[in-house]
């Protein structure tokens, strides 16, 4: 067991690596660069998903910008 996810070599030449979680279970395999990218994705803190949209207020010459939370993907019927 580890205290954090780790990248370990799978072959003697060091061409293939494995990414393991804190419990020692394999998350994925690939080149070191791929494992580092996946490790970066799974360990970075999550941020709220917000988009910036412009809305017309009053006349078309005046705009206001608002931060609007993104809605989850919804399929249209």
C-alpha positions as MATLAB code, in Angstrom:
seq = 'XXXXXXXXXXXXXXXXXXXXXXXXXXXXXXXXXXXXXXXXXXXXXXXXXXXXXXXXXXXXXXXXXXXXXXXXXXXXX';
ca = [
       0.000    0.000    0.000;
       1.165    3.496   -0.860;
       0.383    6.903    0.571;
      -0.301    8.279   -2.924;
      -0.597    7.068   -6.520;
       2.734    5.978   -8.062;
       4.278    5.371  -11.476;
       6.343    2.180  -11.646;
       8.275    0.595  -14.552;
       6.843   -2.623  -15.988;
       9.759   -3.694  -18.188;
      13.506   -3.736  -17.690;
      14.164   -1.175  -20.448;
      11.806    1.334  -18.839;
       9.605    1.778  -21.910;
       6.319    0.707  -20.339;
       5.069    2.006  -16.998;
       2.101    1.330  -14.756;
       0.132    3.837  -12.732;
      -1.046    2.420   -9.415;
      -3.439    3.941   -6.899;
      -2.966    4.171   -3.129;
      -4.138    0.590   -2.684;
      -1.673   -0.814   -5.224;
      -4.307   -1.454   -7.907;
      -3.306   -0.685  -11.470;
      -5.108    2.325  -12.931;
      -3.442    2.099  -16.328;
      -0.290    1.414  -18.307;
       1.620    3.258  -21.000;
       4.649    5.441  -21.558;
       5.963    7.510  -18.682;
       4.529   10.662  -20.263;
       1.045    9.131  -20.477;
       1.195    7.920  -16.881;
       2.347   11.370  -15.718;
      -0.518   13.041  -17.586;
      -3.106   10.697  -16.055;
      -1.542   11.122  -12.605;
      -1.770   14.900  -13.000;
      -5.441   14.647  -13.962;
      -6.434   12.407  -11.055;
      -4.462   14.279   -8.387;
      -5.232   17.919   -9.213;
      -7.957   19.519   -7.117;
     -11.320   19.805   -8.778;
     -12.611   23.257   -9.632;
     -16.214   24.270  -10.166;
     -17.189   24.313  -13.807;
     -18.183   27.832  -14.775;
     -18.590   29.450  -18.149;
     -18.628   33.129  -19.010;
     -21.564   34.262  -21.103;
     -22.457   37.675  -22.409;
     -26.044   38.811  -22.172;
     -27.658   41.798  -23.818;
     -29.201   44.129  -21.271;
     -31.374   46.938  -22.561;
     -29.949   48.221  -25.810;
     -27.630   46.110  -27.933;
     -24.752   48.519  -27.275;
     -24.675   47.633  -23.577;
     -23.572   44.119  -22.574;
     -23.094   42.530  -19.197;
     -20.964   39.449  -18.539;
     -22.071   36.881  -15.996;
     -20.515   33.731  -14.609;
     -23.011   30.961  -15.225;
     -22.542   27.424  -13.864;
     -22.484   24.887  -16.687;
     -25.316   22.424  -16.798;
     -24.532   18.742  -17.066;
     -24.874   17.277  -20.532;
     -28.529   16.615  -21.289;
     -29.659   14.640  -24.301;
     -32.387   16.210  -26.349;
     -35.361   14.040  -27.067;
];
